[in-house]
Amino acid sequence: MSCIRNGITAVCAGAWPTATFERLALLSDGVPEARADSGELYGFDRLPNLTLMPACDIAEGAQRFGQGDDITVLTLAIAEN
């Protein structure tokens, strides 16, 4: 499944990481390297909370923060029968 919001296309395969590894978020360095006008980096410290979000929300958050470069985010989940 893919979603498009505000000009951002993200591939959403279900969900994001959990302690049981039922979910996985893959993202490019474009997310933590997003830079605000003040020069502040989005940074790696925010990643644990970000990976709990859908791909669209992660990409939009980095873009709102100030990312002008490429952003790639993929979220995967193990499907339950």
VEXDREN-2710 file (C-alpha; in Angstrom, 1 decimal):
% VEXDREN-2710
k/r/px/py/pz
1/MET/0.0/0.0/0.0
2/SER/1.3/3.5/-0.7
3/CYS/0.1/6.8/0.5
4/ILE/0.5/10.3/-1.0
5/ARG/0.1/13.4/1.2
6/ASN/1.2/16.9/0.6
7/GLY/3.3/15.8/-2.4
8/ILE/5.1/13.1/-0.5
9/THR/4.8/9.5/-1.7
10/ALA/5.5/6.9/1.0
11/VAL/5.2/3.1/0.8
12/CYS/3.4/1.9/3.9
13/ALA/3.4/-1.8/4.4
14/GLY/1.6/-1.8/7.7
15/ALA/3.3/-0.6/10.8
16/TRP/6.6/0.2/12.5
17/PRO/9.1/-1.3/15.0
18/THR/8.1/-2.9/18.3
19/ALA/10.0/-4.7/20.9
20/THR/9.0/-8.1/19.4
21/PHE/10.3/-7.0/15.9
22/GLU/6.9/-7.5/14.3
23/ARG/7.5/-4.2/12.6
24/LEU/10.4/-2.5/10.8
25/ALA/11.1/1.1/9.7
26/LEU/13.8/1.8/7.1
27/LEU/14.8/5.3/6.3
28/SER/17.5/7.2/4.5
29/ASP/19.9/9.6/6.1
30/GLY/17.7/12.4/4.7
31/VAL/15.5/12.1/7.8
32/PRO/18.0/12.5/10.6
33/GLU/20.0/15.0/8.5
34/ALA/17.1/17.4/8.1
35/ARG/18.3/20.8/9.1
36/ALA/16.2/23.7/10.5
37/ASP/16.8/27.2/9.5
38/SER/18.6/27.7/12.8
39/GLY/21.1/25.0/11.7
40/GLU/19.8/22.4/14.2
41/LEU/19.8/18.9/12.8
42/TYR/16.8/16.7/13.3
43/GLY/19.3/14.1/14.6
44/PHE/19.5/10.5/15.5
45/ASP/18.1/11.1/19.0
46/ARG/14.6/11.4/17.6
47/LEU/14.7/8.2/15.6
48/PRO/13.3/5.8/18.3
49/ASN/10.1/7.8/18.5
50/LEU/9.9/8.4/14.8
51/THR/10.1/4.7/13.9
52/LEU/6.8/4.2/15.7
53/MET/5.0/6.4/13.1
54/PRO/3.7/5.7/9.6
55/ALA/6.1/6.4/6.7
56/CYS/4.1/9.4/5.6
57/ASP/4.3/11.0/9.0
58/ILE/8.1/10.4/9.3
59/ALA/8.7/12.0/5.9
60/GLU/6.4/14.9/6.6
61/GLY/8.0/15.5/10.0
62/ALA/11.4/15.7/8.4
63/GLN/10.2/18.0/5.6
64/ARG/8.4/20.3/8.1
65/PHE/11.6/20.5/10.2
66/GLY/13.5/21.7/7.1
67/GLN/14.6/18.8/5.0
68/GLY/15.3/19.9/1.4
69/ASP/17.1/16.8/0.3
70/ASP/15.8/13.3/-0.6
71/ILE/13.8/11.4/2.0
72/THR/13.2/7.7/1.8
73/VAL/11.0/5.9/4.3
74/LEU/9.7/2.3/4.2
75/THR/7.7/0.8/7.0
76/LEU/7.1/-3.0/7.1
77/ALA/5.0/-5.3/9.3
78/ILE/4.5/-9.0/9.7
79/ALA/1.0/-9.8/8.7
80/GLU/-1.0/-11.9/11.1
81/ASN/-3.3/-14.6/9.7
END
